[in-house]
Amino acid sequence: MTDPVTPEKYDRKNDPSSPDFRIMNWIGIISQVTDTRMRQLLESTNVPLPQYIILNHFVGQPKNGKTVSGISWALQQPQPGITKTVRKLLDKGFLRADENPDDGRSKTLFITDAGTTAHKKAEEKLEIAMAETFDGWREWEKRDFFGFLDRLKSQLEDNR
């Protein structure tokens, strides 16, 4: 059995890349690692990651209806994939579809109580499993870090 390779400590003084690129590159790496971890954690639930992401899109404003094309745009995902995932959520009773009063060809989607409950259970599982990620962080560090992330998210969303 071989010992795992200890990664070399990152020394930012030796990085020729701009801070802008490094920040976005690090966020990409963090996204890959957390997506994989979330998929693994949600694998055994009734809400796999693609369904969790869509339910998550609804829970902040549960009374606001959404269309498949609106969800697709907001999540920057191809519409056929969103349609397939929405169909699964409708079949489970986590979403309901009403006639769209503005466009008879489409439906307006709403999260149901069952969908809210399923999302909450999945989120609790993720929170418990990922709590150790921030062991050793002070509360003010987490708040400050979140503030910077929120600013970056807003900038990216406003300039799609």
Residue, then its C-alpha position, 0 to 999 in steps of 0.5 A: m500500500t502506498d502513502p497518499v501523496t501530500p499536496e505541495k502547499y500553494d504559494r500565491k507569490n509564485d503564481p503568475s496569474s492575475p488575482d481575477f483569474r485565480i479567484m474565478n479558477w478557485i471558485g470553479i474548483i470549489s464548485q466541482v468539489t462541492d457538486t460532487r460531494m452534494r451528489q454523493l450526499l443526496e444520492s440516497t435521498n428522494v431529491p438528487l442534486p438536479q432536483y434539489i437545485i430546482l427546488n432551491h430555486f423555488v423556496g426563496q419565493p414559494k408563491n412566485g410561479k416559474t416557467v421552464s424557460g425561466i428556470s432554464w434561463a436563471l440556472q443557465q441550463p439547457q431547457p430539455g434538461i430542465t424539462k426532464t427534471v421538472r417532469k420528475l418533480l411534478d411526478k413526485g408531487f414536489l411541483r404543481a403546474d397551472e395554466n400560464p395565463d400569459d401564454g396558453r402553450s406553457k405552464t406556470l410551476f409552483i412548489t408544493d408543501a411536499g416539495t418544500t418538505a423534501h427540499k428542507k430534509a435534503e438541505e438539512k442533510l447537506e448542512i450536517a455533512m458540510a458543517e465541518t467545512f468551516d470548523g475553525w472559522r470565526e463567525w465574523e470570517k464566515r459573514d465577511f466571506f459570504g458578503f464578498l461571495d454575495r457581491l460577486k454573485s450579484q455582479l455575475e448575475d447582473n452581467r450575464 
